[in-house]
């Protein structure tokens, strides 16, 4: 499947935007490229155009790129986000809000191509998911860490949580960690069986043992392995619908 992406670059430095645009134009997966120097201009472009991929700087004059990334989560079809910055100390925060990659300045063609390839693969998966039936979801997933690949039966997954940029998948046979995102896992699981209950937590509905009221009108889940997991306020409604509470 050929994926062509419209890309938005948000950076307050014109030279950085132009350098990144030049490198992106060398990639055959890129269609249109838009530029913005701040959050306001970026939002306008996002609302007026179909943007699949966003390269976002973090320190934008008096603004912060994380503010835009969080606003995007309210969109029905938010773009994939790649942070492109001169600072390496924001990586954990970036992956905690489901950024798919984190690219450091000065940009290099090989590194930009790797980031685009990751976005292309995610979009291809999403497109496929929209056209297949529930039966087509995989029965196993593979997790690779330190050159070791583990095959996990999906039915054994109890939960998954992101902490400090590391995705930990909890199964009946132990925990398995990877630097993939929670969204990467979510796209591979049947949404009728697995739901997100917190910005960093995904659970197997069949493995919920108890639902207890918690602070601020939220809930705490007790899983079949006695694991305690929080339910974020914005995910309460979907959980109640799924469990017919």
Buried (B, 14 or more C-beta within 10 A) or exposed (E): EEBEBBBBBBBBBEEBBEBBBEBBEEBEBBEEBBBBBBBEBBBEBBEEEEBBBBBBBBBBEEBBBBEBBEBBEEEEEBBBBBBBBEEEEBBEBBBBBBBBBBBBBEBEEEBBBEBBEBBBEBBEBBEEBEEEEEEEBEEEBEBEEEEEEBEBEBEBBBBBBBEEBBBBBBBEEEEBEBEBBBBBBBBBBBBEBBBBBBBBBBBBBEBBEEBEEBEEEBBBBBBBEEBEBBBBEBBBEBBEEBEEE
